């Protein structure tokens, strides 16, 4: 049975930091056969730093996927948004590590330290890469947490690869499902021209575009009275510029045009939807407020005044609610 909760408004000068214009989202839909196939075999390379491990797996098509794997206990797997990397989850990784969990985060293909691929930059392959990583790490009873595009990746992975005890719960934060782009079947979506604008800006001057997004709508720094936090903007830019311009360009189609309706309907495990009510990137009315109606075991928690990047700007609130859901 679906439940809906509304978090109390917690708005101060830092609280107006989130939002967006429709960017960190999901991925497009090639080859259905790929989604139905089991995870491809993967080889691995491992580098250790004390208790914390950073590694790569190599997928069947030769793509190297970077991941972090810290601690022990029930695994929590974090899936980042566009065009970022596993580093976007550092605050959550450290928090849940301190709570006794095993925490894992990977760089999606074409992002961060993973291979700068010219193929497979779409949702079915993203989900298959996660399946290969989960199989390699022998994950059982995992909780998968995805932000924005990463939320789409979680939905597709859990729906198509998450059976047989592999997944215990899922969390979608400011996530793109069910679908972002406007169409006859999705009249409340964002016009295709918005995403064409993203592609144009990325192709013309990616470095400047990747300044404008975090300094503006992503964290809500464009709201009246909001205080920009330079370190957050710089870290977003750093992560984005590590990845492939081509992969980022192709991922815009993936996160904006992939339809996750059937994925949400197919998920059997409990799902928590967390969404800022001032999300300028993935507007809540065409995302979580529709998605909750498609889930069999869904809970929707909304956050008045919170932006798209609320896991960074309001980490203490988001972490506490995540912990309660995982323990519940």
C-alpha positions in Angstrom: 0.0 0.0 0.0 1.4 3.4 -0.9 2.1 6.0 1.8 2.8 9.6 1.4 4.7 11.8 3.8 5.8 15.4 3.7 8.9 16.4 5.6 8.8 19.6 7.6 10.2 22.6 5.9 13.8 23.3 6.9 14.7 26.4 5.1 17.7 28.6 5.9 20.3 30.3 3.8 21.8 26.8 2.9 18.4 25.3 2.3 17.7 27.2 -0.9 20.7 25.4 -2.5 19.1 22.7 -4.5 17.0 22.4 -7.7 17.8 22.3 -11.3 16.5 22.6 -14.8 16.0 19.0 -15.9 19.5 17.6 -16.1 20.7 14.7 -13.8 18.3 12.1 -15.1 18.0 8.8 -16.7 18.9 6.9 -19.9 17.5 5.7 -23.2 16.4 2.3 -24.1 18.3 0.2 -26.6 18.4 -3.6 -27.0 15.8 -5.4 -24.9 17.8 -8.5 -25.3 20.6 -7.0 -23.3 18.4 -6.3 -20.4 17.1 -9.8 -20.3 20.5 -11.4 -20.5 22.4 -12.2 -17.3 25.3 -9.9 -16.2 28.3 -10.3 -18.5 31.4 -11.8 -16.9 33.9 -9.3 -15.5 37.5 -9.3 -14.6 38.9 -7.0 -11.9 41.8 -4.9 -10.9 42.0 -3.8 -7.3 43.9 -1.1 -5.4 43.8 -1.0 -1.5 44.0 1.9 0.9 43.8 0.4 4.3 40.2 -0.7 4.9 39.0 1.2 1.9 39.2 -0.4 -1.5 39.0 1.2 -5.0 38.8 -1.2 -7.9 37.8 -1.7 -11.5 35.9 -4.5 -13.3 36.2 -5.1 -17.0 32.8 -5.9 -18.6 32.3 -8.2 -21.6 32.6 -5.4 -24.1 36.0 -4.3 -22.6 34.7 -1.3 -20.6 36.4 -0.7 -17.3 34.0 0.3 -14.5 35.6 2.0 -11.5 34.1 1.4 -8.1 34.7 1.9 -4.4 33.9 -0.8 -1.9 34.3 0.1 1.8 33.4 -1.8 5.0 31.3 -4.8 5.7 27.7 -5.6 6.6 24.6 -5.2 4.6 25.6 -3.7 1.2 24.3 -0.3 0.1 25.0 0.5 -3.5 24.9 4.2 -4.6 24.2 5.3 -8.2 25.2 8.8 -9.2 23.5 11.4 -11.4 24.6 12.9 -14.7 27.4 13.9 -15.4 28.9 13.1 -12.0 30.8 10.2 -10.4 30.8 7.9 -7.3 32.4 10.9 -5.5 29.1 12.6 -5.4 28.1 10.1 -2.6 31.2 10.7 -0.4 29.0 12.1 2.5 26.6 9.2 2.4 29.4 6.7 2.0 31.2 7.9 5.2 27.9 8.2 7.1 26.7 4.7 6.4 30.2 3.2 6.8 30.1 4.6 10.3 26.7 2.9 10.9 28.1 -0.5 10.1 27.2 -0.9 6.5 29.2 -2.0 3.5 29.1 0.9 1.0 29.7 0.7 -2.7 29.6 3.3 -5.4 30.7 3.1 -9.1 31.4 5.5 -11.9 28.9 4.8 -14.7 30.6 4.0 -18.1 31.7 7.3 -19.7 31.7 9.0 -16.3 34.4 9.7 -13.8 37.3 7.1 -13.8 35.4 4.5 -15.9 36.2 4.0 -19.6 35.3 6.8 -21.9 33.1 4.6 -24.1 31.7 5.4 -27.5 29.1 2.7 -27.1 26.5 1.5 -24.5 25.7 5.0 -23.2 22.1 4.0 -22.6 20.0 2.6 -19.8 20.0 -1.1 -20.6 23.7 -1.2 -20.7 24.1 0.9 -17.6 21.9 -1.6 -15.8 23.8 -4.6 -17.2 27.0 -3.0 -16.0 25.5 -2.8 -12.5 24.4 -6.4 -12.7 28.0 -7.4 -13.7 29.4 -5.4 -10.7 26.8 -6.9 -8.3 27.6 -10.4 -9.5 31.4 -9.8 -9.2 30.9 -8.6 -5.6 28.5 -11.4 -4.8 25.9 -8.9 -3.4 22.8 -10.3 -1.7 20.1 -8.3 0.1 21.5 -5.0 -1.1 19.9 -1.6 -0.9 20.3 0.4 -4.1 20.1 4.2 -3.8 20.0 6.3 -6.9 19.9 10.1 -7.5 18.5 11.6 -10.7 19.8 9.6 -13.6 21.1 7.1 -11.1 17.5 6.7 -9.9 16.6 5.6 -13.4 19.5 3.2 -13.4 18.3 1.7 -10.1 14.7 1.3 -11.4 15.9 -0.6 -14.5 18.5 -2.7 -12.6 16.1 -3.7 -9.8 13.2 -4.5 -12.3 15.3 -6.6 -14.7 18.2 -7.9 -12.6 17.3 -7.6 -9.0 15.5 -10.9 -8.3 16.5 -14.0 -6.3 17.4 -12.0 -3.2 19.9 -9.7 -4.8 18.0 -6.6 -3.8 16.2 -5.9 -0.4 15.1 -2.3 -1.0 15.5 0.6 -3.3 15.6 4.4 -2.9 15.1 7.0 -5.7 16.2 10.5 -4.8 15.1 13.3 -7.2 15.0 10.6 -9.8 13.9 10.8 -13.4 11.3 8.0 -13.5 8.8 7.5 -14.9 9.9 9.7 -17.9 11.1 13.3 -18.3 10.4 14.4 -21.9 7.0 15.8 -22.9 4.9 13.6 -25.2 1.3 12.8 -26.0 1.4 10.2 -23.2 3.3 12.5 -20.8 1.9 16.0 -21.3 3.4 17.3 -18.1 7.0 16.5 -19.2 9.7 19.0 -20.3 9.8 19.9 -24.0 12.4 18.2 -26.1 13.8 21.6 -26.8 15.0 21.8 -23.2 17.2 18.8 -23.7 18.3 20.0 -27.2 19.5 23.1 -25.3 21.6 20.9 -23.0 23.2 19.2 -25.9 24.0 22.6 -27.6 25.5 24.0 -24.4 27.6 20.9 -23.8 28.9 20.8 -27.3 29.7 24.6 -27.4 31.4 24.9 -24.1 31.2 22.0 -21.7 33.4 23.6 -19.1 31.2 26.7 -18.8 28.0 24.7 -18.9 29.3 22.5 -16.1 29.8 25.7 -14.0 26.4 27.2 -14.8 24.4 24.1 -13.8 25.7 23.7 -10.2 26.0 27.5 -9.7 22.4 27.9 -10.7 19.4 25.5 -10.5 21.0 22.2 -9.4 21.5 23.2 -5.8 19.1 26.1 -5.8 21.8 28.7 -5.7 19.8 30.7 -8.2 17.0 31.3 -5.6 16.6 34.7 -4.0 18.7 34.9 -0.9 20.6 31.7 -1.5 24.3 31.6 -0.7 26.4 29.9 -3.2 28.9 27.4 -1.7 32.0 27.5 -4.0 33.3 24.1 -2.9 30.1 22.4 -3.9 30.1 24.1 -7.3 33.8 23.3 -7.9 33.3 19.6 -6.9 30.4 19.2 -9.3 32.6 20.8 -12.1 35.5 18.5 -11.2 33.4 15.4 -11.4 31.8 16.4 -14.6 35.0 17.3 -16.4 36.5 13.9 -15.5 34.1 12.1 -17.8 33.7 11.8 -21.6 32.0 14.6 -23.5 30.6 12.1 -25.9 29.2 9.9 -23.2 27.7 12.9 -21.4 26.1 14.1 -24.7 24.6 10.7 -25.4 23.4 10.3 -21.8 21.2 13.4 -22.2 18.9 11.4 -24.5 19.1 8.5 -22.1 18.0 10.4 -19.0 15.4 12.5 -20.8 13.7 10.0 -23.1 13.9 6.6 -21.3 10.4 5.5 -20.1 10.6 3.6 -16.8 6.9 3.1 -16.4 7.1 -0.7 -16.8 10.2 -0.9 -14.6 8.4 0.8 -11.7 5.4 -1.5 -12.1 7.7 -4.6 -12.0 9.6 -3.8 -8.9 8.6 -6.2 -6.0 10.7 -4.8 -3.2 9.9 -1.7 -1.0 10.9 1.6 -2.7 11.3 5.0 -1.0 10.9 8.0 -3.3 12.6 11.2 -1.9 12.0 14.4 -3.8 12.6 18.1 -3.1 9.5 20.2 -3.8 11.8 22.9 -5.3 13.6 20.6 -7.6 14.2 22.6 -10.7 16.0 19.8 -12.6 13.5 17.0 -12.3 10.2 18.7 -11.3 8.4 16.6 -8.7 4.9 16.7 -10.3 6.0 14.8 -13.4 8.3 12.5 -11.5 7.8 11.2 -8.0 4.2 12.2 -7.7 3.4 10.0 -10.8 5.9 7.3 -10.0 4.4 6.6 -6.5 1.2 5.5 -8.2 3.1 2.9 -10.3 4.9 1.1 -7.4 3.5 -1.9 -5.6 5.3 -1.1 -2.3 6.2 2.6 -2.5 6.6 5.4 0.0 6.8 9.0 -1.1 8.6 11.5 1.1 8.7 15.1 -0.1 10.8 18.0 1.2 9.4 21.6 1.0 12.0 24.0 -0.3 14.7 21.4 -1.0 16.5 21.4 -4.4 17.6 18.7 -6.7 21.0 18.3 -5.1 19.5 17.9 -1.6 21.6 14.9 -0.7 24.6 17.3 -0.7 23.0 20.5 0.7 20.8 18.8 3.3 22.8 15.6 3.9 21.9 15.4 7.6 18.2 15.3 6.8 18.5 12.9 3.8 20.9 10.5 5.6 18.7 10.3 8.7 15.6 9.4 6.5 17.6 6.9 4.4 18.8 5.2 7.6 15.3 5.0 9.0 14.0 3.4 5.8 16.9 0.9 5.5 16.5 -0.2 9.2 12.7 -0.2 9.0 
